[in-house]
């Protein structure tokens, strides 16, 4: 177990649930960071940018969890992975929008793990 309370699966470790997947753990950490950063967004963005970025960031992990449950059905599994990737791209878009609007919270630092996950 790591300092943040997560179990990290190593090569050869049995993965018993979606929670053991590193990509899920990264997605969950990202959603929490997005939540914290978005607290600094202007109130007039509450029902637009803030809501959108929080929803899309939460959907990344949710779709990964669903993909894990559907892993026995290749078409469903791939569909949920594709949905998760789409939500990741949407989250990246909203973070870049927040950056362009110069909102507090420095969302650029959150984008680094997204790029890291995409290249692995």
N, C-alpha and C positions, 0 to 999 in steps of 0.2 A: 504494500500500500504506500502511496506517495503522500507528501505533505498536504496535498489538497484533498485527500480522502479517497482518491480513485485507485482502483486496481489497474495496473498497467500490464497488459498481456505482452509477453515476450514471444519470440519465435519458438514454436514448439509447445507453448502453453495452450491448453484447451480453452476455447472461447465458449462460454456457457450461455451468454446472453448478449444482446446488442450493447449493453453497458460496458462490456469488456472490449469492445472495438475502439481502437485509438481514434478513428475518425469520428465516432459518436462522442467520445470524450472531448475532442477538440470542438465539435459543434456545440456541445453543451456549455463549454467554457466561453465560446464566442457569444452565445445567446445571453449569457450573464453579463459579459462585457458590454454588449450592445445595450442592454437594459440600463446599466449604470451610465454609459455615455449619453444615452438619449434623455436621461433625466435633466441634462443641461440644455436641451433644445428649447426654443421659445414656446410659450403657451399656445400661440396661434398655430403651431405645427402639431398639436396634440392629436388631432383627428386626421392628419394627413401623413407627413413624414414620420413622426414618432410612431404612430400606429402601424404604418407600413413596414418600417424597419424592424420593429419588434416582432410582428407577425412572420415576416420572411425568415428572420434569424431563428425563430423557434421552430419553423417548419423544416429546417435542415435536419435537425436531430430527429424530429418526429417521423420524417420520411425514411430516415435510416433505420429507425426502430421498426417501421412497417416493412421495409425491405427485408430485414432480418427474419421477421415472422413469415414472410412469403418466399424465403430462400429455396424452398422445395419446388417452386413453380417458376422456372427461369424467366418467362415473359413478365410475370408480375414483379419478380425481384428486380429485373432490369428497369421496368417502368418506374418503380419507387426510387431506385438509384438516380434515374434521370430526373425525376421530380425534385429530389434532394439537390442535385446539381443546379437545377433551375432556380431553386430558392436561394442557393449560395450566390448565384449570379445576381439575383434581385437584391439580396442584402448588400453585395458589393456596390451595386448601382446606388442604393440609398445612402451608403456610407460616403461614397464619392460626392453625392449631391449635398450631404451635410457639410463636407469639406469645402465644396465650392461656395456654399452659403456662409462659410466662416463661422459656423456654430461652435460653441464651446465643447470641450470634451476630447479634442484631438482624435477624431475617428480614424485618422490615417494609421495609427498604431494598431488598430484592430485588423486592418486589411492584410497585414503581413502573414498571419496564420492562414488566411484564405489562399494566398498565393502559394504558401508552403504545402497545403493540402492538395492543391490542384496539380503540383509538379511531382508529387510522390507517386 
